[in-house]
Amino acid sequence: MSKREKTILIILTVLNAVVLLGQIYPEGAPPFAAWVNIVFLVASLIYFISRFSSKDKS
């Protein structure tokens, strides 16, 4: 796994944690929580599509 892929996975993990905390404690969610949810879903979709459609199956 390359350094770039590790960085992307760390970012997705942090966004996932923010989304999860917003679901567990919605009263404490910041005003931009909806955007974090959208960014996480779109970024995850793009990441998984790129991983599954890559020519190099390593």
N, CA, C and O of each residue as an XYZ file, in Angstrom:
232
protein
N       0.842     -1.168      0.000
C       0.000      0.000      0.000
C       0.891      1.236      0.000
O       1.814      1.352      0.807
N       0.610      2.137     -0.896
C       1.442      3.330     -1.027
C       1.103      4.354      0.056
O       0.082      4.258      0.736
N       1.981      5.322      0.191
C       1.776      6.382      1.181
C       0.512      7.179      0.865
O      -0.205      7.604      1.771
N       0.247      7.377     -0.422
C      -0.952      8.115     -0.839
C      -2.222      7.376     -0.407
O      -3.162      7.988      0.101
N      -2.238      6.062     -0.611
C      -3.406      5.275     -0.216
C      -3.600      5.291      1.296
O      -4.731      5.364      1.778
N      -2.499      5.222      2.043
C      -2.596      5.290      3.503
C      -3.166      6.628      3.946
O      -3.990      6.684      4.859
N      -2.729      7.705      3.303
C      -3.231      9.031      3.639
C      -4.720      9.136      3.350
O      -5.475      9.677      4.158
N      -5.142      8.627      2.212
C      -6.562      8.662      1.858
C      -7.376      7.866      2.867
O      -8.445      8.308      3.289
N      -6.883      6.703      3.255
C      -7.609      5.890      4.232
C      -7.676      6.565      5.598
O      -8.683      6.443      6.295
N      -6.631      7.267      5.985
C      -6.655      7.998      7.255
C      -7.694      9.105      7.201
O      -8.449      9.294      8.155
N      -7.741      9.836      6.099
C      -8.731     10.906      5.946
C     -10.138     10.333      5.988
O     -11.010     10.884      6.660
N     -10.371      9.233      5.278
C     -11.694      8.610      5.290
C     -12.058      8.103      6.685
O     -13.220      8.171      7.084
N     -11.082      7.600      7.422
C     -11.344      7.125      8.779
C     -11.721      8.275      9.705
O     -12.638      8.144     10.516
N     -11.025      9.392      9.590
C     -11.349     10.562     10.412
C     -12.746     11.077     10.069
O     -13.532     11.382     10.966
N     -13.055     11.176      8.783
C     -14.395     11.608      8.390
C     -15.449     10.631      8.894
O     -16.522     11.046      9.331
N     -15.155      9.352      8.838
C     -16.084      8.344      9.335
C     -16.319      8.526     10.834
O     -17.450      8.392     11.301
N     -15.274      8.826     11.581
C     -15.411      9.054     13.019
C     -16.293     10.265     13.301
O     -17.115     10.232     14.217
N     -16.132     11.324     12.527
C     -16.961     12.520     12.698
C     -18.421     12.196     12.398
O     -19.317     12.628     13.122
N     -18.659     11.439     11.335
C     -20.025     11.045     10.982
C     -20.619     10.191     12.100
O     -21.767     10.395     12.495
N     -19.847      9.243     12.606
C     -20.337      8.375     13.674
C     -20.652      9.169     14.935
O     -21.687      8.944     15.563
N     -19.785     10.086     15.309
C     -20.052     10.911     16.486
C     -21.304     11.759     16.302
O     -22.052     11.977     17.255
N     -21.535     12.234     15.092
C     -22.752     12.991     14.810
C     -23.999     12.143     14.919
O     -25.060     12.650     15.283
N     -23.893     10.862     14.611
C     -25.034      9.957     14.750
C     -25.273      9.586     16.214
O     -26.419      9.450     16.645
N     -24.198      9.424     16.969
C     -24.327      9.047     18.378
C     -24.793     10.228     19.221
O     -25.632     10.065     20.107
N     -24.263     11.402     18.954
C     -24.561     12.592     19.750
C     -24.970     13.732     18.822
O     -24.185     14.653     18.598
N     -26.202     13.686     18.271
C     -26.612     14.690     17.280
C     -26.717     16.115     17.834
O     -26.571     17.081     17.085
N     -26.969     16.250     19.145
C     -27.074     17.600     19.719
C     -25.741     18.339     19.665
O     -25.708     19.568     19.598
N     -24.657     17.595     19.694
C     -23.333     18.211     19.676
C     -22.731     18.341     18.293
O     -21.582     18.759     18.144
N     -23.505     17.984     17.282
C     -22.987     18.042     15.912
C     -22.810     19.497     15.473
O     -23.668     20.335     15.750
N     -21.709     19.800     14.795
C     -21.497     21.165     14.314
C     -22.433     21.480     13.148
O     -23.021     20.570     12.564
N     -22.576     22.760     12.806
C     -23.490     23.139     11.725
C     -23.087     22.579     10.357
O     -23.928     22.469      9.466
N     -21.831     22.230     10.186
C     -21.375     21.701      8.899
C     -21.425     20.175      8.853
O     -20.835     19.577      7.953
N     -22.106     19.536      9.789
C     -22.145     18.071      9.864
C     -22.754     17.444      8.616
O     -22.303     16.386      8.177
N     -23.757     18.072      8.048
C     -24.373     17.519      6.834
C     -23.361     17.479      5.696
O     -23.337     16.524      4.920
N     -22.531     18.504      5.593
C     -21.508     18.528      4.541
C     -20.447     17.461      4.776
O     -19.944     16.864      3.824
N     -20.103     17.219      6.036
C     -19.135     16.164      6.342
C     -19.696     14.815      5.908
O     -18.972     13.993      5.347
N     -20.983     14.582      6.165
C     -21.614     13.331      5.732
C     -21.537     13.177      4.221
O     -21.178     12.111      3.721
N     -21.869     14.222      3.502
C     -21.867     14.174      2.038
C     -20.454     13.954      1.504
O     -20.247     13.126      0.617
N     -19.489     14.685      2.037
C     -18.097     14.539      1.592
C     -17.600     13.122      1.867
O     -16.927     12.527      1.026
N     -17.926     12.581      3.037
C     -17.506     11.222      3.367
C     -18.100     10.213      2.394
O     -17.384      9.346      1.891
N     -19.383     10.311      2.124
C     -20.025      9.351      1.221
C     -19.460      9.434     -0.194
O     -19.191      8.406     -0.816
N     -19.281     10.642     -0.702
C     -18.752     10.811     -2.059
C     -17.295     10.347     -2.128
O     -16.904      9.659     -3.071
N     -16.500     10.722     -1.136
C     -15.088     10.316     -1.133
C     -14.952      8.798     -1.024
O     -14.105      8.202     -1.690
N     -15.768      8.182     -0.201
C     -15.733      6.722     -0.082
C     -16.117      6.060     -1.393
O     -15.476      5.101     -1.822
N     -17.155      6.567     -2.024
C     -17.598      6.013     -3.300
C     -16.494      6.114     -4.348
O     -16.211      5.143     -5.050
N     -15.876      7.277     -4.452
C     -14.796      7.472     -5.424
C     -13.622      6.545     -5.110
O     -13.044      5.944     -6.015
N     -13.274      6.431     -3.846
C     -12.152      5.568     -3.460
C     -12.429      4.116     -3.828
O     -11.583      3.458     -4.434
N     -13.596      3.617     -3.471
C     -13.893      2.207     -3.739
C     -14.040      1.926     -5.227
O     -13.618      0.869     -5.696
N     -14.620      2.839     -5.968
C     -14.714      2.646     -7.420
C     -13.321      2.609     -8.033
O     -13.040      1.772     -8.890
N     -12.449      3.512     -7.597
C     -11.092      3.525     -8.152
C     -10.319      2.267     -7.760
O      -9.540      1.753     -8.563
N     -10.518      1.763     -6.547
C      -9.829      0.540     -6.116
C     -10.318     -0.682     -6.882
O      -9.518     -1.539     -7.257
N     -11.623     -0.769     -7.117
C     -12.175     -1.944     -7.787
C     -11.975     -1.911     -9.295
O     -11.974     -2.954     -9.947
N     -11.808     -0.720     -9.847
C     -11.659     -0.633    -11.298
C     -10.211     -0.446    -11.743
O      -9.948     -0.279    -12.934
N      -9.274     -0.473    -10.804
C      -7.869     -0.275    -11.177
C      -7.349     -1.477    -11.951
O      -7.732     -2.618    -11.692
N      -6.483     -1.200    -12.891
C      -5.897     -2.249    -13.722
C      -4.943     -3.118    -12.908
O      -4.858     -4.328    -13.118
N      -4.233     -2.493    -11.986
C      -3.275     -3.200    -11.148
C      -4.028     -3.806     -9.969
O      -4.519     -3.074     -9.110
N      -4.124     -5.093     -9.918
C      -4.894     -5.774     -8.868
C      -4.013     -6.179     -7.691
O      -4.083     -7.317     -7.227
N      -3.196     -5.266     -7.209
C      -2.326     -5.592     -6.077
C      -2.986     -5.292     -4.760
O      -2.389     -5.509     -3.706
